[in-house]
């Protein structure tokens, strides 16, 4: 009888530990939701300013050869702002519409995260305006990252070509 009580006690302690371990990630998710909701208005403002600067200032700067590398570098930096907006907003969409279950689904399905789950949630809920804006942000994020990287690489390739030509000219001048 004493052995049976000892086994029941060990099972009960194991269950308490298991529940405690599973509650910890839930607390992190709830904390992330709280923080995300508090900083979201700031992120929206920063994202709007970054979008305007990207389309009104940086894209026209790409016309000028001297400004392309700076514009490309700034576009890559701006893409991080867009990425942050996408991550926080996707998290809030999933958390507000599907709750903790949606976040767990997003995290557990091969770790895809909340962005694809947010797209699915918006399609299922029929929130077409929010879906269009989220897709616009994703395209802007990818576009600015790729285009900015392209501008940087082209300008660096040109400067490497120029420096090689300069070295060749110096070597020829030294030989003669």
WOCOR-V39732 format. One record per backbone hydrogen bond with DSSP energy under -0.5 kcal/mol. CO is the residue of the C=O (numbers start at 1). NH is the residue of the N-H. E is the energy in kcal/mol with one decimal. If there is no record, write none. Layout:
co:CO nh:NH e:E
co:CO nh:NH e:E
This chain:
co:1 nh:5 e:-2.1
co:2 nh:6 e:-2.0
co:3 nh:7 e:-2.2
co:4 nh:8 e:-2.4
co:5 nh:9 e:-2.4
co:6 nh:10 e:-2.2
co:7 nh:11 e:-2.5
co:8 nh:12 e:-2.6
co:9 nh:13 e:-2.4
co:10 nh:14 e:-2.3
co:11 nh:15 e:-2.4
co:12 nh:16 e:-2.1
co:13 nh:17 e:-2.3
co:14 nh:18 e:-2.5
co:15 nh:19 e:-2.7
co:16 nh:20 e:-2.5
co:17 nh:21 e:-2.6
co:18 nh:22 e:-2.0
co:19 nh:23 e:-1.5
co:20 nh:24 e:-1.3
co:21 nh:25 e:-0.8
co:22 nh:26 e:-0.8
co:23 nh:27 e:-2.2
co:24 nh:28 e:-1.8
co:25 nh:29 e:-2.3
co:26 nh:30 e:-2.6
co:27 nh:31 e:-2.4
co:28 nh:32 e:-2.6
co:29 nh:33 e:-2.3
co:30 nh:34 e:-2.1
co:31 nh:35 e:-2.6
co:32 nh:36 e:-2.9
co:33 nh:37 e:-2.4
co:34 nh:38 e:-1.5
co:35 nh:39 e:-2.4
co:36 nh:40 e:-1.7
co:39 nh:43 e:-2.3
co:40 nh:44 e:-2.6
co:41 nh:45 e:-1.9
co:42 nh:46 e:-2.6
co:43 nh:47 e:-2.9
co:44 nh:48 e:-2.4
co:45 nh:49 e:-2.2
co:46 nh:50 e:-2.4
co:47 nh:51 e:-2.8
co:48 nh:52 e:-2.4
co:49 nh:53 e:-2.6
co:50 nh:54 e:-2.5
co:51 nh:55 e:-2.5
co:52 nh:56 e:-2.9
co:53 nh:57 e:-1.9
co:53 nh:58 e:-2.3
co:54 nh:59 e:-2.1
co:57 nh:61 e:-1.5
co:58 nh:62 e:-1.0
co:59 nh:62 e:-0.9
co:60 nh:63 e:-1.5
co:61 nh:64 e:-1.1
co:64 nh:67 e:-0.8
co:64 nh:68 e:-0.7
co:65 nh:68 e:-0.8
co:67 nh:71 e:-2.9
co:68 nh:72 e:-2.8
co:69 nh:73 e:-2.4
co:70 nh:74 e:-2.5
co:71 nh:75 e:-2.2
co:72 nh:76 e:-2.1
co:73 nh:77 e:-2.0
co:74 nh:78 e:-2.5
co:75 nh:79 e:-2.0
co:76 nh:80 e:-0.8
co:77 nh:80 e:-0.8
co:77 nh:81 e:-0.9
co:78 nh:82 e:-2.1
co:79 nh:83 e:-2.5
co:80 nh:84 e:-2.3
co:81 nh:85 e:-2.3
co:82 nh:86 e:-2.4
co:83 nh:87 e:-2.6
co:84 nh:88 e:-2.7
co:85 nh:89 e:-2.6
co:86 nh:90 e:-2.5
co:87 nh:91 e:-2.2
co:88 nh:92 e:-2.4
co:89 nh:93 e:-2.6
co:90 nh:94 e:-2.5
co:91 nh:95 e:-2.8
co:92 nh:96 e:-2.6
co:93 nh:97 e:-2.2
co:94 nh:98 e:-2.6
co:94 nh:99 e:-0.8
co:95 nh:99 e:-0.7
co:98 nh:101 e:-0.6
co:98 nh:102 e:-0.8
co:99 nh:103 e:-1.5
co:100 nh:104 e:-2.5
co:101 nh:105 e:-2.6
co:102 nh:106 e:-2.5
co:103 nh:107 e:-2.4
co:104 nh:108 e:-2.1
co:105 nh:109 e:-1.9
co:106 nh:113 e:-2.1
co:108 nh:110 e:-1.9
co:109 nh:112 e:-1.9
co:113 nh:117 e:-0.7
co:114 nh:118 e:-2.8
co:115 nh:119 e:-1.9
co:116 nh:120 e:-2.2
co:117 nh:121 e:-2.9
co:118 nh:122 e:-2.6
co:119 nh:123 e:-2.1
co:120 nh:124 e:-2.8
co:121 nh:125 e:-2.8
co:122 nh:126 e:-0.8
co:122 nh:127 e:-2.0
co:123 nh:126 e:-0.5
co:126 nh:128 e:-1.6
co:127 nh:131 e:-2.1
co:128 nh:132 e:-2.6
co:129 nh:133 e:-2.2
co:130 nh:134 e:-2.5
co:131 nh:135 e:-2.7
co:132 nh:136 e:-2.3
co:133 nh:137 e:-2.5
co:134 nh:138 e:-2.3
co:135 nh:139 e:-2.6
co:136 nh:140 e:-2.6
co:137 nh:141 e:-2.8
co:138 nh:142 e:-2.6
co:139 nh:143 e:-3.0
co:140 nh:144 e:-2.8
co:141 nh:145 e:-2.0
co:142 nh:146 e:-2.7
co:143 nh:147 e:-3.0
co:144 nh:148 e:-2.2
co:145 nh:149 e:-2.1
co:146 nh:150 e:-2.5
co:147 nh:151 e:-2.6
co:148 nh:152 e:-2.2
co:149 nh:153 e:-2.6
co:150 nh:154 e:-2.7
co:151 nh:155 e:-2.2
co:152 nh:156 e:-2.4
co:153 nh:157 e:-2.4
co:154 nh:158 e:-2.2
co:155 nh:159 e:-2.2
co:156 nh:160 e:-2.3
co:157 nh:161 e:-2.2
co:158 nh:162 e:-2.5
co:159 nh:163 e:-2.3
co:160 nh:164 e:-2.0
co:161 nh:165 e:-2.3
co:162 nh:166 e:-2.3
co:163 nh:167 e:-2.1
co:164 nh:168 e:-2.3
co:165 nh:169 e:-2.3
co:166 nh:170 e:-2.3
co:167 nh:171 e:-2.5
co:168 nh:172 e:-2.4
co:169 nh:173 e:-2.3
co:170 nh:174 e:-2.2
co:171 nh:175 e:-1.8
co:172 nh:176 e:-1.5
